[in-house]
Amino acid sequence: MLNRATKWLETNWVTPAYGGGLLMVLTICFFGAATNTMAGWLYVLSGVGIALLGVGAILPARSIQALTVSRGAILPVTAGADLEISLTIHNPTTQIHTLFQVQDLTPLSRKNPPQTTVEQVLAGSTYQWVYHQSTEQRGVYQWEKVALRSGAPIGLFWCQRYRPAAAIAYVYPQVLKLDRCPLLDGLASSDRSTRRQSDSRNLEAANEGITRSLRPYRYGDSMRMIHWRTSARYGEFQVRELEIDRGGQDVIIYLDSSSGWDAADFEQAVIAACTLYFYASKSSNLNVKLWTQGTGLISGDRQVLEALAAVQPDETTAGEVKSTASMILLTNKSGVVDTLTSDSRWILWTHERFTPSAQSVGIAIDRDLPLQQQLDRASFASASTSDRYVRWQSLSARESTTAQNSELN
């Protein structure tokens, strides 16, 4: 209660420093003694004390009244890295402002906010303060104001005033480095043979589009594909080859951000979703998008990172996924795993005993093993015969044979 009262006085008026409190007590004592003894020198001492207290209470507020603060943009970082915070104090007056404190009220360190002491800001100039704020967890953090605190020039009273300095900082989840990811590699490889056949049929059947190159006529080529001007120039038939869209398979990283999550498990799920998204977009032949309960279907590196920085469990749903694309489901609900289609995969965080169907393919996360190791391994969970033993199967015959041989050995 006393701290709250002191804080209110400091931000709305002034609070006495140790020296100011001591001077107040002495002044009261001198004045009391003067009224009892009627000694003139005691009245003089009490009058001097009152004058000093008045000056010390008025000047601190005036010393910071004209100062303004602006904040530079805060660049996003990954969890564990340091944010670089830049503040600029402006002195628009024709007087020098000296000896005041700047305290940044950061949401990352509420109990011990970073602060610095400014010796002086020249007339019409600025002072820049740059510091680094450590981050431990992903999130979207918002700065609102900065506190200026001064006791100048006598130091008998403290005065604190707030200045608006709004900014938003994104702390992205970590992206694990994967050498391979069978969950996604299996989807890409299973799509390649079908896509090759489709592309070859498209090349044969296409009659219009962007011409990629010209080649000599071969028996069986369509007469519609002959480029007549070039053929007349060279004296032989030249056939157009068209540019065909060879985009990869569509895949949705579905992060189930509904209720029921353990806090540590949900953070792992966010890291896994971020890792899978960037692995798929950079390393695999896949067109990947992200889905969360709060955002719906989104794509683009920046949009995905910002969404994963802000996502929290217990979000309200943005609707159902209306897409025929393959899905990587990250969930804590074992009941929805068996409802997935055969071309979808799952990653499950659960404390319950779980036995997936023979058709479903995915990973049941073991909390005793590193997440990176589990995403990087070469096989998936298909069934469970006990709480601690899980039989793993591969999507390809070669990987399945290797896994069986390793179990026999």
N, C-alpha and C positions, 0 to 999 in steps of 0.2 A: 504493500500500500504506500509506504514512504517513497519507494523507488518510482512508483507511478506518479506520485505528486511532484517529486523532484523533476522527473522527465517533462511533465506538463508545464511546470514553471519555466524550465529552460527553453522549451520550444515556443512558448507564448510570451514570456517576459525574460527574466534572468534568474539564475540561481547563484548564491554566493560560493566562491571558492573558499579554500581553507583560510587564506589571508583575509578575504572579505568577511567571513564569519567571525574571525578573531577581532577584526577592527570594529564590527558591529557590537560585539560584547563590550569591548573597551569603551566605545563611544557611549553606550548606555550607562556603563559604570561611572564614567566621567560626568555625564549629565546628572545622574542621580546624586553623586557626591556634590556637584555644584549647587543643586537645589537645596541640599541639606546645610552646606557650609556657606553658601553665597559667596564663594571664592571666584573672582573674575577669571583667573588663569584656567580654572577647570571648565568654565564656560567656553573659553577660547579653544581648549583642547577638544571638547565635545563638538564645537562648531566646525573645527577643521576636519574632524572625523566624519561628520555628516556631509560636508562638502565633497570629501574624497569618495564616500559611498555613493553620492548622487552622480558624480562624474563617472565612476566605475560602473554604475548600472546603466547609464545612457549610451556611452560610447561604443561598447561592443556590438550592439545592434546596428548602429550607424556604420561601423567599420565593414560590415558584410552586406549591407542593405542593397547596394547598387550592383553587386557581383552577380553574374549570370553563368550558367553551366550548360554546356552542350556535350553530347556523347557521340563518338564515332560508331559506325556500324560494327557489329560484332560478327566476325566470321564463324561459321559453324565448324565444329570439330567432332572427332570421334571420342566416345567415352574413354576416359583415361588420359586424354591430352588436355593441355591448358588453353583456356580462353584468353585472348588478348583484349583487355579493356582499355579504352582510351577516353579520357575526360579532358575537356578544355575549359578553363575558367577565364571569363572575359571581364576586364575592368574598363567600362566605357567612360569613366569619370576622368577628371584632370588631376586627381590626387593618387598618391601611392597607397595601396592597401597592403598592410603587413601583418604577419603573425596570426594566421588562422589555420584551422584544421579542415580537411576535406574527408568526409566519410561516405563511402559508397555503400548504400544499403542493398547489397546483393542477395538474391534469393538462395544462393549457394552457401552462404555463411552468415546466417542471421544473428548468431550469438556474438561472433567476433568479426564484424564487417571490416574489410580493409580500409585503412586510413593513411593519410600522409599530412605532413605539416608544410605549409607554404610560408616561406620567409617574406616574400614580397611579390606583388604584381604591379608593374609600372603603369603609369597613367596611359590609358588608351591601348594597352597591350594585352597579351594573353599568357596564361601558364598552362602547360600540358602535362598531364599525369597519365602515365601508362603503367599498368601492372598486369600480372598474369594470375588468373583464377583457375585452380585445379578443378577437375571434374571427375566424378566417380561413377555416375550413373547417367544413362541416356535420359533425355527429356527436353521439354521446351520451357525455357526459363525467361521470365520477364522482369526487367529492371524498370522502376518507376521514378525514383527520385534520389537525390544526393543531399546529404546534410553538410552545411557549412557551420563550423563552430569556432567562436572567437571569445577571447578574454581581453583583447587589446583595448586600450594601451596600458592599463595599470595591472590587470590580472586579478582584480578583486571579485569579478562576477563572470560567469559563463553564459553565453547566449548561443542558441542553436536555431538555425532557420533552414527550411527545406527548399530545394530547387528541383523543378521537374527535369528529368533526363531519361526519357523512356527509351527502351530498346528491348529486342527479343533475341535470344541466343538459342540455337538448335544444337543439341548434343546428340549426335547420331549413335545408333548402336554399333557395336563392333562387327566387322566383317571378317570371318575366319578364312584363312588361306587353305584352300582345298586343292590337292593334286588331282583328285577325281571325285566324282559324286555319282555313285551308281543309280540313285533315285532319278536323277535327271539324265545321265548318260544313257540309261536304258530306254527312256522315252525318245531321246534323239536318235539312237541307233535303230529302234524298232520302226521309226518313221522314214528312215533313209531309203530302204528298198522300195517301199510303196511310192515314195516321192520320185525315185528314179524312173519307175515305170510310168508314173503320171506325167513326168516331164518329157519322156520320150514320145508318149502319145500326143502331148501338146505340141511338140515340135513338128510332128507329122501332120496334125490336124489344123494348126494355126494358119490363117490366111491373112491376118492383119496385125499390126503392132509396130513397134520400133525395130528397124532393121539393124541387126548387130553386125553382120558381115555379108559378103558375097562369096560364092564358091561355084566351081563349074557344075554343070548339070550332070546328075547321075540318074541311071535308069530307075523309074518308079517315082521320081519327084513330080509333084503337082505342077501342072502348067500355070496355075495361078501364081506360083511363087517365082516365076521367071521375071527378072528385071530387064525389060526390053531395051531400054536405052543403052545400058551397059553391054548387053548382048550384041547390039548392033555395032557398038564401038569396037569390041574385041573380035567380032566375027564368030562367036560361039555363045551358047546359052549360059547365062549366069543366074544362079538361083539365090534368092534372099534367105538368110537365116535370121529369125526374129528373136528379140530379147524376151525371155520367158521369166516370169516371177518365180524365183527359187527360194522364197522365204521359208523359214523353218516352221515347225509345228507350234501351235498356240498352247501355252501352258499357263495356268493360274496358280500362284502361290496363295493359298487360302489360310489366313491366320484367324483362327476362331477366337475372337476377343470378347466372347460372352462371359457369363459368370462362372464361378467355381474354380478359378485358377489359384494355385499356390503362387505367392509372389516370386519366389526364386525360379519356379518352373516357367512362369510367364516371361521372365526376362530371358531365359534360355530360348524360349520359343521365338521371341522377337529377334534375337541374334541369329537363330537358325533361318528365319524367314528372310532376313537381310542377306545372309550368306548365300542362300539358295538363289535369291533373285539375281545377285550380281554374278554368281557362277554361271547361271543359265544365260544371262544377257551377254556375257563376254567369252564364255568357253564352250558353249553348246550351240547346236543348230536349232535353237528354240526362240520363239517370240513370247516373252514372259511378261505377265502382269501380276499385280498384287491386289488381294481383296482382304479387307478387314470389315468388322461389323459397323464401324463408324464412318469409313470413307467410301465403301463400295469398291468398284473396280477402277484401279488407277494404274498408270504406267509413267515412265520417265524417271531417271535416276534421282533428280532433286525431289520430285513429288513423293517418291517412295521413301526416301530417307527422312523427309519431314514427317510423313505419316507414321513411320515406325518410331521416330523420336517421340511423337505425341501419343501413340496408342496406349490405352490402358484397359485392363479387364473390366467387365461389367458395362461394356458399351451397348447402346441401343442399336438395333440392326438397321442397316441402310437398305434392306431388301434382300431378295434371293439372287443367287448367281444365275443369270440367264445366258448361258454359254454352253456350247458343246465341246469346249476345249478340255484337254486333260487337266487334272487338278493334283496339286500337292497339298494335302490337308494337314495342318498343324493344330492339334486339338488335345484337350484333356478329357474328352468324353469317348470312351471305348465303344459306346453304342452306335455312333455314327460311322465307324470305320467300315463295317460290313455293308453299308449302303452305297459306297463308292462304286463307280463303274470299273470295269476291268483295266482300263487304260489310265487309271488314277493311282496315286500313291498316298501314303499317310505317314505321319510322325506323331507318336502318341506319348504323352506324359500322364502316367496314372500310378496310383498307389495300390490299385486293386489287381486281383488276378485276372488275366486277360488271355483269351484263346481266340485268335482271329480265324476267319474262314480260310479254306484252302485257296480261294480265288484272290483274296486281298493280299496286297504286297506293301510292306512298309517297315518302319523301325519303331520298336518300343524302347524308349530312351531309358538307359541305365544311369541312375544318378551317381554311381560310383566311378563312371568312366568319363573322360573328357568328351565334350560335345563334338569337337572337331574330329576326333578319332572315330566316333560313331557315324558321322556324316561321310567320312572319307573311306569307310571300309567297303568291301567288294560284294556284299550280299545283304539280303533283307530278311526280316522276320516273316515267316508264313504260318507258323503254328507254335503252340507252347504245350509241353507235356508236364511242366511243373512250374512252381513259382520262380525258381532260379535257373532253370534250363530252357533255352530257346533254340529251336532248330532253325537254321538259316538256309535259304535257298536263293539261287541266282537267277537272273533273267535270261542269261545265255547258257547254252549247253556246256561250253568250255568252262565257265566260272562254276557251274553246278558240279561238273566232274572234279575240278580242283578242290572244291569245298568238301566233297565226299571223301576224296583221297586223304585230305588232311585230317578228317575225323577218324578214318580207319587207322592212320599212322599214330 
